[in-house]
Amino acid sequence: MRPDFSKGLVPVVVQAVDTGKVLMVAYVDEEAWVKTRETGRAWFHSRERGLWEKGATSGNFLEVVEVRLDCDLDAVLLTVRAAGPACHTGAESCFFNEVTQ
């Protein structure tokens, strides 16, 4: 089974296997999907960078433990083992900005 790429990029929610914390959200195209499945590491597609492997520059790779697709096949959940912070800021998760009223 694979995502439905007929509408373009597919969003990917990345979750830590040990804590359940959401680490980041990114996008895959077919090429990134295939690389992720072949290598066991997270690959994404960026409109600015094109195909990129998470951690290739920082060393903070994401080892894929489990892959799930949503009911419509248009979103991916990657459960991963992170080798360091997932966020480019150095934070464990990209979701550290609390919204208050």
Secondary structure, 3 states (H helix, E strand, C coil): CCCCCCCCCEEEEEEECCCCCEEEEEEECHHHHHHHHHHCECEEEECCCEEEECCCCCCCCEEEEEEEECCCCCCEEEEEEECCCCCCCCCCCCCCCCCCC
